[in-house]
Amino acid sequence: MSPNGDILTNYHVIDGAEYITITAQDGQNFSALVKDFDVARDIALLKVNTYYVAPYLGISREFPKTGERIISIGNPKGFQGTVSDGIVSAYRQDGNNNLWMQFTAPVSPGSSGGALFNLHGEVVGMTTMNYVEGQNLNFAVPCKVMSDFLASAIYKPARALQQRTKTPHPNEHTLDEIPDVKFVRKDDKYEMYLAIESINYNSQTHIASFTTFWLPSEKAKIEMRKDPHFVIQPSEELGVCMLLYNVNFKNNTYVHLRTVNFCTNGNVARDYVKPSNEIIWRKAKKGSRIASLMQAVKKQLQIR
C-alpha cells in the first residue's frame, strides 16, 4: 500500500501466528513486522523489513455502487494469483456498526487479505470472509474503512509479532490452537520456542519431557531441502519444526525422540520418530541449542 513496504491484510490472517513471511510474485520471501491492527474491522498493516522495490496499489476514494462490477485477486486454497469477477451486492452493517461490502466474485479460504478492484484498477475492498452455508455470500472491508485505518496506522513504528492464542474466525477454516509458547533462543539457523503446557516432569527420576517449536531461517531451509526424507512440492515453503525431547537433569543428558517438519500451508514434510536402537542418551554441550532448552525448562519448573 506504499513504496516503503507497507502491506495490508486481514487481522485473522496473522492472528495466532508465530512469524510472518511475505512472498513476492517472483518467489522471494521476506519476514515482516506489524505496524497496527484493528480486530473489529479485521485489518492489519504489516511492514516488510527487507528493502524490495515493488509497485503499490491505490485505494479508491469512492465506494463502488451496488451492481458495479469488481475483480478479485487472491490465493483461494493456495492457488496463487487467482482472478475472478463479480458485482457489488450490497453494503451491510454488523451489530457493532462496522460496515462491510457484500460481493459475488467467487472466493474461498485463502482469499482473505486479497484485493478487490474496480475496472479502473483501484482497490475498492479487501476480501475478508464468506458464509459457507450460502452461495457467493462474500464480504470485504470497504475502501473508505481501509483508508481511515491507514491514515494513522501507516505512521506507527513496526514491531515484532507478539505471541498470542489464535482467535477462532467463524466463517473461515481455522487451525487448531497450539499450547502457549515461550521464546528461548535465536541463532543463525533457528528461532526456538518452548511449549509451556507440554512439559512433564518426574521429580523422582529427574526426567522431563517437552515439545519445542523451531522456526528455520533460509539457511536451515536450504539444508533441509537436501534431505531425501523431506517430501516437499515445488510450490511449498518449509515452516515450523516440532521436536520432542526427554532430558535428565540429574546427569545433564538428553534424547531427541521425534521431529515433525511442517510446510507453511500445514502439510507435513517429514515426521521422523527415532527407532529404539537410536534412543541414546547424550551429554548436553555447553552453549548448544538443547542446553538452552534445558535451561528454559528448568526455569519454568523452578528447578535449581
JOMOTA-V729807 format. One record per pair of residues at least 4 apart in sequence whose ideal C-beta (glycine too) atoms are under 8 Angstrom apart, sorted by the first residue. I is the first residue (numbers start at 1). J is the second residue. D is the distance in Angstrom with one decimal. If there is no record, write none. Layout:
i: [I I]
j: [J J]
d: [D D]
//
This chain:
i: [1 1 1 1 1 1 1 1 1 2 2 2 3 4 5 5 5 5 5 5 6 6 6 6 6 6 6 7 7 7 7 7 7 8 8 8 8 8 8 8 8 9 9 9 9 9 9 9 9 10 10 10 10 10 10 10 10 10 11 11 11 11 11 11 11 11 12 12 12 12 12 13 13 13 14 14 14 14 14 14 15 15 15 15 16 16 16 16 16 16 17 18 18 18 18 18 18 18 19 19 19 19 20 20 20 20 20 20 21 21 21 21 21 21 22 22 22 22 22 22 23 23 23 23 24 24 24 24 24 25 28 29 29 30 30 30 30 31 31 31 32 32 32 32 33 33 33 33 33 33 33 34 34 34 34 34 34 34 34 35 35 35 35 35 35 35 35 35 36 36 36 36 36 36 37 37 37 38 38 38 38 39 40 40 41 41 41 41 42 42 42 43 43 43 43 43 45 45 45 45 45 47 48 49 57 57 57 58 58 58 59 59 59 59 59 59 59 60 60 60 60 60 60 60 61 61 62 63 63 63 63 63 63 64 64 64 64 64 64 64 65 66 66 66 66 67 67 68 68 68 69 69 69 69 69 70 70 70 70 70 70 70 70 70 70 70 71 71 71 71 71 71 71 71 72 72 72 72 72 72 72 72 72 72 72 72 72 72 73 73 73 73 73 73 74 74 74 74 74 74 74 74 74 75 75 75 75 75 75 75 76 76 76 76 76 76 76 77 77 77 78 78 78 79 80 82 84 84 84 85 86 86 86 86 86 86 87 87 88 88 88 88 89 89 89 90 91 91 91 91 91 92 92 92 92 92 93 93 93 93 94 94 98 99 99 99 100 100 100 100 100 101 101 101 101 101 101 101 102 102 102 103 103 103 103 103 104 104 105 105 105 106 106 107 107 107 107 107 108 109 109 111 111 112 112 112 112 113 113 114 114 115 115 115 115 116 116 116 116 116 116 117 117 117 117 118 118 122 123 123 124 124 125 125 125 125 125 126 126 126 127 127 128 128 128 129 129 129 129 129 130 130 130 130 130 131 131 132 133 141 141 142 143 144 145 146 147 149 150 152 163 163 163 163 163 165 165 166 166 166 168 169 175 178 178 179 179 179 179 179 180 180 180 181 181 181 181 181 182 182 182 182 182 183 183 183 184 184 184 184 184 184 184 185 185 185 185 185 185 186 186 186 187 188 188 189 189 189 189 190 190 190 190 190 190 190 191 191 192 192 192 192 192 192 192 193 193 193 193 194 194 194 194 194 194 194 195 195 195 195 195 196 198 198 198 199 199 199 199 199 199 200 200 200 201 201 201 201 202 202 202 205 205 206 206 206 207 207 207 207 208 208 208 208 208 209 209 209 209 210 210 210 210 210 211 211 211 211 212 212 212 212 213 213 213 213 214 214 214 214 215 215 215 216 216 216 216 216 217 218 219 220 221 221 221 222 223 224 224 224 224 225 225 225 227 229 229 230 230 230 230 231 231 232 232 232 232 233 236 236 236 236 236 237 237 237 238 238 238 238 238 239 239 239 240 241 241 241 241 242 242 242 242 243 243 243 243 244 244 244 244 245 245 245 245 245 245 246 246 246 247 247 247 247 247 247 247 247 248 248 248 248 249 249 249 251 252 252 252 253 253 253 253 254 254 254 254 254 255 255 255 255 255 256 256 257 257 257 258 258 258 258 259 259 259 260 260 260 260 261 261 261 261 262 262 262 262 263 263 263 274 274 275 284 284 284 284 285 285 286 287 288 289 290 291 292 293 294 295 296 297 297 298 298]
j: [6 7 8 45 56 57 59 150 154 6 56 154 56 47 47 48 49 50 51 52 35 45 46 47 56 150 154 22 32 45 46 47 48 43 44 45 46 113 126 146 150 13 14 43 44 46 112 113 126 14 42 43 44 112 113 126 128 141 15 37 38 39 41 42 43 44 42 112 167 169 172 44 112 113 20 34 37 44 46 161 164 166 167 169 164 165 166 167 175 177 161 161 163 181 193 213 215 240 31 161 191 215 31 32 33 34 46 161 29 30 31 32 237 264 29 30 31 32 46 48 27 28 29 237 28 29 30 52 54 81 52 218 237 48 49 50 52 48 49 50 46 47 48 49 46 47 49 158 159 160 161 44 45 46 47 158 159 160 161 45 46 47 153 154 156 157 158 159 44 45 149 152 153 156 43 44 45 42 43 44 149 167 96 98 98 141 145 149 128 129 141 126 141 145 146 149 149 150 153 154 156 158 52 158 115 122 123 121 122 123 122 123 124 143 146 147 150 64 118 120 122 123 124 143 143 147 143 91 101 124 142 143 144 68 70 88 101 118 124 125 88 88 89 90 91 87 88 87 88 118 85 86 87 118 119 85 86 87 88 103 105 116 117 118 124 125 83 84 85 105 116 117 118 119 83 84 85 86 103 105 106 107 111 114 115 116 117 127 81 82 83 114 115 117 82 107 110 111 112 113 114 115 127 79 80 81 82 110 111 114 82 106 107 108 109 110 111 108 109 110 110 235 265 110 235 111 105 106 107 105 103 104 105 106 136 138 103 104 101 102 103 124 102 103 104 102 99 100 101 102 142 99 100 101 102 139 97 98 99 100 98 100 145 142 144 145 128 139 140 141 142 116 124 125 139 140 141 142 137 138 139 116 125 138 139 140 136 138 116 136 138 136 138 111 114 127 130 138 130 172 173 127 130 127 128 129 172 126 127 126 127 123 125 126 127 123 124 125 126 127 140 121 122 123 124 122 124 143 143 146 142 143 140 141 142 143 146 140 141 146 138 140 139 140 141 138 139 169 171 172 137 138 139 171 172 137 171 171 137 145 146 146 147 148 149 150 151 153 154 156 180 181 182 183 193 177 180 174 175 177 174 174 266 195 213 195 196 197 198 211 195 196 197 193 194 195 196 213 193 194 196 296 300 191 192 193 192 193 194 212 292 293 296 190 191 192 289 292 293 190 191 192 289 217 219 216 217 219 220 214 215 216 217 220 241 289 214 215 212 213 214 215 289 292 293 212 213 214 215 199 210 212 293 296 297 300 199 210 211 212 213 300 209 210 211 208 209 210 297 300 301 208 209 210 207 208 301 303 206 207 208 248 250 248 249 250 246 247 248 249 246 247 249 297 301 244 245 246 247 244 245 247 293 297 242 243 244 245 242 243 245 293 240 241 242 243 240 241 242 243 239 240 241 220 221 224 238 241 221 222 223 224 225 237 238 226 227 230 238 261 269 230 232 238 270 270 272 238 261 269 270 269 270 236 238 263 269 267 263 264 265 267 269 263 264 265 261 262 263 264 269 262 263 264 262 259 260 261 262 259 260 261 262 256 258 259 260 256 257 258 259 254 255 256 257 290 293 254 255 257 253 254 255 284 290 293 294 297 252 253 254 281 294 298 303 283 283 284 294 281 282 283 284 281 282 284 290 294 274 279 280 281 282 274 290 273 274 279 271 272 273 274 270 271 272 268 270 271 272 268 269 270 271 266 267 268 269 267 268 269 278 279 279 288 290 291 294 290 291 291 291 292 293 294 295 296 297 298 299 300 301 303 303 304]
d: [4.9 6.7 5.0 7.7 5.9 6.3 7.5 6.3 7.5 4.2 5.6 6.5 5.8 7.8 5.8 3.7 7.7 7.9 7.5 6.5 7.1 6.1 7.3 6.0 7.9 7.9 5.8 6.3 6.7 7.3 4.4 7.3 6.5 6.9 7.5 5.8 7.7 7.6 6.5 6.6 7.1 4.9 6.8 8.0 5.5 6.4 7.6 3.6 7.7 8.0 4.9 6.9 6.6 4.7 4.7 6.9 5.6 7.8 5.8 4.8 6.7 5.5 7.9 4.9 6.0 4.5 5.8 6.7 7.2 4.4 6.9 7.1 5.4 5.0 5.9 7.0 7.6 5.4 7.4 6.9 7.6 5.3 5.3 7.6 6.5 6.1 2.5 7.1 7.2 7.4 6.2 7.5 7.0 7.2 7.0 6.8 6.3 6.5 6.7 6.4 7.3 5.5 6.7 4.3 7.7 7.5 6.3 6.1 5.3 7.1 6.1 7.1 7.1 6.8 7.0 4.8 7.5 4.9 7.1 5.5 6.9 7.3 5.4 7.3 4.5 7.7 7.2 6.5 6.7 7.7 7.1 7.3 6.9 4.9 7.2 4.5 6.3 7.9 6.1 7.3 4.4 6.2 5.3 6.6 6.8 4.8 5.5 3.7 5.9 6.1 7.3 6.6 7.4 6.0 7.5 6.8 5.9 7.6 5.6 4.3 6.8 5.3 5.6 7.0 4.8 7.3 5.3 7.7 7.4 5.1 7.7 7.5 3.7 5.0 6.5 4.0 7.1 7.4 4.7 7.7 5.8 7.6 6.0 5.9 5.7 6.2 5.9 6.8 5.2 7.6 6.5 7.5 6.0 7.5 6.9 5.1 7.3 6.9 4.5 6.7 7.8 3.8 6.0 6.8 6.4 7.9 5.0 8.0 5.7 6.7 6.8 4.8 8.0 5.1 5.7 5.2 7.6 7.3 6.0 7.8 3.9 6.3 4.8 4.7 7.6 7.7 7.7 7.4 7.7 7.3 6.1 6.6 6.4 4.2 6.2 4.9 7.7 5.5 4.7 7.9 6.8 5.4 7.0 6.0 7.4 5.6 6.6 6.4 5.1 6.9 6.4 7.5 5.5 7.8 6.2 6.9 6.2 6.6 6.0 5.9 6.2 5.0 6.5 6.2 6.1 7.4 6.5 7.6 5.2 7.2 7.1 4.6 7.8 7.4 7.0 4.9 7.0 7.0 7.6 3.9 7.7 6.0 7.0 6.3 7.7 5.5 7.9 6.2 6.8 7.1 5.4 5.5 5.6 7.2 5.9 6.3 6.8 3.6 7.5 7.4 2.8 7.8 5.8 6.3 4.8 7.2 6.6 4.9 6.7 6.9 5.4 7.9 6.0 3.7 7.1 4.7 4.7 5.4 6.8 5.1 5.6 7.7 5.6 7.5 7.8 7.6 4.7 4.8 7.2 5.6 5.4 3.6 3.2 7.1 7.0 7.9 6.8 5.4 6.2 7.3 5.4 8.0 4.2 5.8 5.6 4.6 6.2 7.2 5.8 7.0 7.2 7.5 5.0 8.0 5.7 7.2 5.5 6.7 5.6 7.4 5.0 6.8 7.8 5.8 7.8 6.1 7.3 4.5 6.9 7.2 7.1 7.7 7.6 4.9 6.7 4.6 7.5 4.5 7.1 6.9 5.6 6.6 7.2 5.4 7.5 6.1 4.5 7.0 7.2 7.8 6.8 6.4 7.9 3.8 7.5 5.4 5.6 5.1 7.4 4.9 4.6 4.8 7.9 5.9 6.3 7.3 6.5 6.4 6.9 7.1 4.6 5.0 7.7 6.3 7.7 6.9 5.4 3.9 6.8 6.3 5.3 5.8 6.5 6.2 6.5 5.3 5.0 7.8 6.2 7.3 7.3 4.9 3.4 6.1 5.4 6.0 7.6 5.6 4.5 6.2 6.9 5.2 5.5 5.6 5.5 7.5 5.2 7.2 4.2 6.2 6.2 4.4 7.0 6.1 7.6 4.2 5.7 6.9 7.9 5.2 5.7 7.2 6.2 6.4 6.5 6.2 6.5 5.5 5.1 7.3 7.5 6.1 8.0 7.5 7.9 5.8 7.1 6.9 6.5 5.8 5.2 5.7 7.1 7.3 7.8 4.6 6.3 3.7 5.7 7.7 7.5 4.9 6.1 4.1 6.5 5.5 6.8 6.0 6.3 4.9 5.6 6.9 7.4 7.3 7.7 5.6 4.5 6.2 5.2 7.3 5.6 5.9 4.7 7.9 7.6 4.8 6.7 4.5 7.9 7.3 4.6 7.3 7.3 6.7 6.3 6.6 5.4 5.6 4.1 4.5 6.3 5.7 6.7 6.0 7.8 7.2 7.1 4.2 6.0 7.4 5.3 7.8 6.3 6.9 6.7 6.5 4.5 7.7 7.6 7.7 6.6 5.6 6.4 5.0 6.8 7.0 7.6 6.7 4.3 6.6 6.6 6.3 7.9 5.5 4.0 6.3 7.5 4.6 6.1 6.2 6.7 6.6 4.9 7.3 7.6 4.3 5.4 7.9 7.3 5.3 7.5 7.6 8.0 5.8 4.7 4.0 6.1 7.0 5.2 7.7 7.3 5.3 6.8 5.6 6.9 7.1 6.9 5.0 7.8 7.7 5.9 7.6 7.5 5.6 6.3 7.1 5.5 7.9 7.4 5.1 7.0 5.8 5.3 7.0 5.8 7.9 7.0 4.2 7.9 6.4 7.7 5.8 7.7 3.7 5.1 6.7 6.2 6.4 7.1 6.5 7.0 6.2 6.4 8.0 4.7 7.2 7.5 5.9 6.0 6.7 7.8 6.4 6.4 7.2 7.4 5.3 6.7 8.0 6.7 4.9 5.0 5.9 6.9 5.1 6.8 6.6 5.1 7.9 4.3 7.4 6.3 6.3 7.4 6.2 4.6 7.7 6.7 7.8 6.1 7.3 6.3 4.9 5.7 4.0 5.4 6.3 7.1 5.1 7.4 7.3 4.5 7.9 7.2 6.7 7.1 5.2 7.9 7.7 4.6 4.2 7.7 5.8 7.0 5.8 6.6 7.0 6.9 6.7 5.0 6.2 7.2 4.4 7.9 7.6 7.7 7.9 5.2 6.8 7.3 4.8 7.2 6.8 7.3 6.7 6.2 8.0 6.4 5.4 7.5 4.3 6.1 5.7 6.8 7.0 6.2 5.5 5.3 6.8 7.9 5.7 6.7 5.2 7.1 6.9 7.7 7.1 5.8 7.4 7.7 6.7 4.8 6.9 7.0 7.7 4.9 6.3 7.2 4.8 7.7 7.2 4.4 4.4 7.8 6.6 7.0 6.0 6.6 4.4 7.6 5.4 4.4 5.9 7.8 6.2 5.1 4.7 5.9 7.9 6.4 6.0 6.2 7.2 6.5 6.2 6.4 6.5 6.4 6.3 6.4 6.3 6.2 8.0 4.5 7.8]
//
